């Protein structure tokens, strides 16, 4: 039973470890985008190599994050969390020492394995440790600080790349991981006492293979040709279907199909897939556009997105307060639509664009949409399932978010006609950038529509038989906070 209070020493340790661990992983997930041009020049990488530098991490993270959440529930959330932090640090050191694109991609895949163990564990520690009255505030703090870590990545990365080396965007994780492990010593252990039986290793392998095969087909489409691309993607889809069948038939599935009986849980994850596909692609293309077409240095490109960080710092908590008063449906609808407006403004950024009149307005509107969106998301997902499934529920939502980004970054360059070393050709890249931004606008708008149609505010009615009934919003316990960012 959760007995830790937020003001206690143990409570501060739990929150500190969760913030440090998830912040480290999220920082790394965004900081690499700023380094891509320098990595490409230094290691002689093609656009496909750079896609794999981003997607190698996302691939192992997305495909194994369910495994990480399930392992934490079964064998101890603190134990698996600390194991993930250590693995992440070792892989980060290997990234910093890489001498070829292949070595860097391999180390990034290993980094994603560590991230898959620590990411769902960070939120599950909070959900399982804190008393119910303090859980909302703890999740809100975790969401705000972790979201800031994600947003500040391009700024930190730009400074390190411009004044040190791109290698330091990875090596900085080593001391951060050491601090996380040290703080974690005071974190109490927790696990799902009802989790028994054989572990679903076959399901984990199928999930990994499905994403790996599909990603390969999307990224290498221009190399292997249209016919083979269709065959590869079909094989990936078939493997994903096999995963669903196995999870429905096994006695101890890694992903419990019963979780999706909740319409709220299913709808929130569908919205997450659409929105985070757009978020991943926007950051990938925008940072490259600023450097390749507008001639920004790494630090300038990082500073260009700094308003998102400031807005998250000042307003992320307000999103949770709004969600508490009006329920998650409205902010989860408006947030993606506001983000879509911001991306539409950014679609016009070109070689002659001024930062103050063309880039800043889009970045600000995009950041405001994130402030509205990220706070309600995680708690909406967690409220739809019992506490004993906190790890796997967090893992599902994170897996969906990372898979969305993974597939978008894999597919969009080919969809808009980019390949080889086109990222070094300003005119060709700029045309493709504009097309990609408008595709992202459609994805974000679709996410808002899904939320409006399928998300329902908490009530005394239980729509799934899985989650606990909620009282009236004014009397509810945990307010709606959190987010996959």
ZAMARGU-4260 file (C-alpha; in steps of 0.2 Angstrom, whole numbers, plus 5000, padded with zeros to 4 digits):
<rodrens>
0) 5000/5000/5000 | 5006/5018/4996 | 5011/5026/5012 | 5024/5039/5007 | 5020/5058/5008
5) 5027/5071/4997 | 5034/5081/5011 | 5044/5067/5019 | 5062/5063/5015 | 5057/5047/5007
10) 5044/5056/4996 | 5057/5069/4990 | 5069/5054/4986 | 5056/5046/4976 | 5051/5061/4966
15) 5069/5066/4964 | 5074/5049/4957 | 5059/5049/4945 | 5063/5067/4939 | 5081/5064/4936
20) 5079/5047/4927 | 5065/5052/4916 | 5072/5069/4913 | 5089/5061/4907 | 5080/5050/4895
25) 5069/5063/4888 | 5083/5076/4887 | 5093/5063/4877 | 5078/5060/4866 | 5078/5078/4860
30) 5096/5084/4861 | 5102/5072/4847 | 5091/5082/4834 | 5102/5097/4836 | 5118/5086/4834
35) 5113/5077/4818 | 5121/5089/4806 | 5138/5089/4815 | 5137/5070/4817 | 5133/5068/4798
40) 5148/5079/4794 | 5160/5071/4807 | 5156/5053/4803 | 5151/5054/4785 | 5133/5049/4787
45) 5119/5049/4775 | 5101/5054/4779 | 5097/5036/4781 | 5111/5035/4794 | 5104/5050/4803
50) 5087/5043/4803 | 5094/5027/4811 | 5103/5038/4824 | 5086/5045/4830 | 5076/5029/4826
55) 5088/5016/4833 | 5085/5023/4850 | 5066/5025/4848 | 5065/5008/4841 | 5072/4999/4856
60) 5064/5011/4868 | 5046/5009/4860 | 5047/4990/4857 | 5054/4986/4874 | 5046/4999/4885
65) 5031/4987/4888 | 5043/4974/4894 | 5051/4987/4906 | 5035/4991/4913 | 5030/4973/4915
70) 5047/4969/4923 | 5045/4983/4936 | 5028/4977/4941 | 5034/4959/4943 | 5052/4960/4950
75) 5052/4977/4958 | 5050/4994/4951 | 5065/5002/4960 | 5076/4987/4955 | 5072/4988/4936
80) 5072/5007/4936 | 5090/5007/4943 | 5096/4994/4931 | 5089/5004/4917 | 5098/5020/4923
85) 5115/5010/4924 | 5112/5003/4906 | 5108/5020/4899 | 5124/5027/4906 | 5135/5013/4899
90) 5127/5015/4882 | 5129/5034/4882 | 5147/5032/4885 | 5148/5020/4870 | 5138/5033/4860
95) 5151/5047/4865 | 5166/5035/4859 | 5158/5030/4842 | 5169/5031/4827 | 5157/5027/4813
100) 5138/5028/4810 | 5136/5010/4813 | 5145/5010/4830 | 5134/5025/4835 | 5118/5017/4829
105) 5122/5001/4839 | 5125/5011/4854 | 5109/5021/4852 | 5100/5005/4851 | 5108/4999/4867
110) 5103/5016/4875 | 5085/5013/4871 | 5086/4997/4880 | 5091/5006/4896 | 5078/5019/4893
115) 5064/5006/4891 | 5068/5000/4908 | 5069/5017/4917 | 5055/5027/4908 | 5040/5017/4914
120) 5048/5014/4931 | 5049/5033/4934 | 5031/5036/4934 | 5026/5019/4942 | 5037/5023/4957
125) 5027/5039/4960 | 5010/5030/4957 | 5015/5016/4969 | 5023/5025/4982 | 5014/5041/4987
130) 4998/5042/4997 | 4983/5046/4986 | 4981/5064/4992 | 4999/5068/4987 | 5000/5058/4971
135) 4992/5072/4960 | 5005/5085/4965 | 5019/5073/4963 | 5014/5068/4946 | 5011/5086/4941
140) 5029/5090/4947 | 5036/5075/4938 | 5027/5080/4922 | 5032/5099/4922 | 5051/5095/4926
145) 5052/5081/4914 | 5043/5090/4901 | 5056/5105/4903 | 5070/5092/4902 | 5063/5087/4885
150) 5061/5105/4879 | 5078/5111/4885 | 5087/5097/4876 | 5090/5107/4860 | 5097/5122/4870
155) 5109/5111/4880 | 5114/5101/4865 | 5117/5117/4855 | 5129/5124/4868 | 5138/5108/4870
160) 5140/5105/4851 | 5146/5123/4847 | 5158/5125/4862 | 5163/5107/4865 | 5158/5092/4854
165) 5143/5082/4848 | 5150/5068/4859 | 5146/5077/4875 | 5127/5077/4872 | 5129/5058/4876
170) 5143/5059/4889 | 5133/5071/4900 | 5122/5057/4904 | 5135/5048/4914 | 5136/5060/4929
175) 5117/5062/4928 | 5115/5043/4929 | 5126/5043/4944 | 5116/5056/4953 | 5100/5046/4949
180) 5107/5030/4956 | 5113/5039/4972 | 5096/5047/4975 | 5087/5030/4972 | 5095/5022/4987
185) 5081/5030/4998 | 5067/5024/4986 | 5056/5010/4993 | 5054/4995/4983 | 5036/4991/4976
190) 5029/4977/4964 | 5013/4969/4959 | 5010/4955/4972 | 4997/4947/4960 | 5010/4945/4946
195) 5014/4927/4944 | 5017/4914/4931 | 5029/4913/4916 | 5036/4929/4908 | 5030/4933/4891
200) 5047/4933/4882 | 5039/4928/4865 | 5027/4943/4866 | 5042/4954/4869 | 5051/4947/4854
205) 5036/4949/4842 | 5034/4967/4848 | 5052/4971/4845 | 5052/4962/4828 | 5036/4971/4822
210) 5043/4988/4825 | 5060/4984/4818 | 5054/4977/4802 | 5042/4991/4799 | 5055/5004/4803
215) 5068/4996/4791 | 5055/4996/4777 | 5051/5014/4779 | 5069/5021/4781 | 5077/5011/4768
220) 5062/5012/4755 | 5072/5022/4742 | 5087/5009/4744 | 5077/4993/4742 | 5064/4999/4730
225) 5045/5000/4731 | 5041/4982/4728 | 5052/4976/4742 | 5047/4990/4753 | 5029/4984/4752
230) 5034/4966/4756 | 5044/4972/4771 | 5031/4983/4778 | 5018/4969/4776 | 5029/4957/4785
235) 5030/4970/4799 | 5011/4972/4800 | 5009/4953/4800 | 5022/4951/4814 | 5012/4965/4824
240) 4996/4955/4821 | 5005/4939/4828 | 5009/4949/4843 | 4991/4953/4846 | 4986/4935/4844
245) 4999/4929/4856 | 4995/4942/4869 | 4976/4937/4868 | 4980/4918/4871 | 4995/4918/4883
250) 4990/4916/4902 | 5003/4929/4907 | 5004/4942/4893 | 5016/4956/4893 | 5002/4968/4887
255) 4985/4963/4894 | 4972/4965/4881 | 4959/4968/4895 | 4967/4985/4898 | 4959/4991/4881
260) 4942/4987/4887 | 4942/5004/4894 | 4937/5017/4880 | 4946/5031/4889 | 4962/5021/4890
265) 4961/5016/4871 | 4956/5033/4865 | 4970/5042/4875 | 4983/5030/4867 | 4976/5033/4850
270) 4977/5052/4852 | 4995/5049/4859 | 5000/5040/4843 | 4994/5054/4832 | 5000/5068/4842
275) 5018/5061/4846 | 5020/5056/4828 | 5019/5074/4824 | 5029/5080/4839 | 5044/5069/4834
280) 5043/5074/4816 | 5042/5093/4819 | 5057/5093/4830 | 5067/5082/4818 | 5063/5093/4803
285) 5063/5110/4812 | 5080/5109/4819 | 5087/5103/4802 | 5078/5117/4793 | 5086/5130/4804
290) 5103/5123/4802 | 5103/5118/4784 | 5092/5131/4776 | 5094/5146/4787 | 5112/5144/4792
295) 5109/5143/4811 | 5123/5136/4821 | 5119/5122/4834 | 5117/5134/4848 | 5106/5146/4838
300) 5095/5131/4833 | 5094/5126/4851 | 5090/5144/4857 | 5076/5145/4844 | 5066/5133/4853
305) 5069/5140/4870 | 5052/5148/4872 | 5044/5131/4873 | 5055/5128/4888 | 5050/5144/4896
310) 5031/5141/4893 | 5032/5123/4900 | 5041/5130/4916 | 5028/5143/4918 | 5012/5135/4912
315) 5013/5116/4913 | 5006/5115/4930 | 4991/5126/4924 | 4986/5112/4912 | 4984/5101/4926
320) 4973/5113/4936 | 4962/5116/4920 | 4960/5097/4918 | 4955/5096/4937 | 4941/5109/4935
325) 4934/5104/4918 | 4940/5086/4915 | 4953/5080/4902 | 4942/5080/4887 | 4943/5099/4883
330) 4961/5101/4886 | 4966/5085/4877 | 4955/5092/4862 | 4961/5110/4862 | 4980/5106/4865
335) 4983/5097/4849 | 4973/5110/4839 | 4983/5124/4846 | 4999/5114/4842 | 4992/5112/4824
340) 4991/5131/4823 | 5009/5133/4829 | 5015/5120/4816 | 5005/5129/4802 | 5014/5145/4806
345) 5031/5136/4806 | 5027/5128/4789 | 5031/5145/4781 | 5049/5146/4788 | 5061/5147/4774
350) 5078/5154/4769 | 5073/5173/4771 | 5063/5170/4787 | 5066/5182/4802 | 5066/5173/4819
355) 5055/5186/4827 | 5042/5187/4814 | 5041/5170/4807 | 5049/5157/4819 | 5045/5164/4836
360) 5026/5165/4834 | 5025/5147/4828 | 5036/5141/4842 | 5026/5150/4855 | 5009/5144/4849
365) 5016/5126/4848 | 5023/5128/4866 | 5006/5134/4872 | 4997/5119/4865 | 5010/5107/4873
370) 5006/5116/4890 | 4988/5112/4888 | 4990/5095/4882 | 5004/5086/4892 | 4997/5089/4909
375) 4980/5079/4907 | 4987/5064/4897 | 4996/5052/4909 | 4984/5054/4923 | 4970/5050/4911
380) 4979/5034/4906 | 4983/5029/4924 | 4965/5033/4930 | 4958/5020/4918 | 4967/5005/4926
385) 4970/4999/4943 | 4985/5004/4953 | 4993/4987/4952 | 4995/4990/4933 | 5003/5007/4935
390) 5020/5001/4927 | 5012/4992/4912 | 4999/5006/4909 | 5013/5019/4909 | 5023/5008/4898
395) 5009/5006/4885 | 5007/5025/4884 | 5026/5028/4883 | 5027/5014/4870 | 5013/5022/4859
400) 5021/5039/4860 | 5039/5033/4855 | 5032/5022/4842 | 5022/5037/4834 | 5038/5047/4834
405) 5048/5032/4827 | 5036/5029/4813 | 5034/5047/4808 | 5053/5051/4808 | 5055/5034/4798
410) 5042/5038/4785 | 5040/5056/4782 | 5057/5059/4774 | 5053/5047/4760 | 5035/5053/4759
415) 5041/5071/4755 | 5055/5065/4744 | 5071/5066/4754 | 5085/5053/4753 | 5104/5051/4753
420) 5112/5067/4758 | 5098/5078/4753 | 5099/5086/4770 | 5114/5095/4764 | 5105/5103/4750
425) 5095/5119/4756 | 5083/5121/4742 | 5078/5102/4741 | 5077/5101/4760 | 5066/5117/4762
430) 5053/5111/4750 | 5052/5094/4759 | 5051/5103/4776 | 5036/5113/4771 | 5027/5097/4765
435) 5031/5088/4781 | 5025/5102/4792 | 5008/5102/4784 | 5007/5083/4786 | 5010/5086/4804
440) 4996/5099/4805 | 4984/5085/4799 | 4991/5073/4812 | 4989/5085/4826 | 4971/5090/4821
445) 4966/5072/4820 | 4973/5070/4838 | 4961/5084/4844 | 4946/5076/4835 | 4949/5059/4842
450) 4950/5067/4860 | 4934/5076/4857 | 4924/5061/4850 | 4931/5047/4862 | 4938/5055/4878
455) 4925/5057/4892 | 4927/5066/4908 | 4927/5055/4924 | 4910/5052/4932 | 4902/5039/4944
460) 4900/5028/4929 | 4914/5015/4926 | 4915/5012/4907 | 4927/4997/4907 | 4925/4988/4924
465) 4944/4991/4925 | 4946/5008/4933 | 4939/5015/4950 | 4924/5026/4949 | 4928/5045/4951
470) 4918/5057/4961 | 4913/5074/4954 | 4928/5084/4948 | 4927/5096/4963 | 4928/5082/4975
475) 4940/5071/4965 | 4957/5065/4973 | 4971/5066/4960 | 4969/5080/4948 | 4972/5077/4930
480) 4991/5079/4927 | 5005/5071/4918 | 5010/5067/4901 | 5021/5056/4890 | 5032/5071/4885
</rodrens>
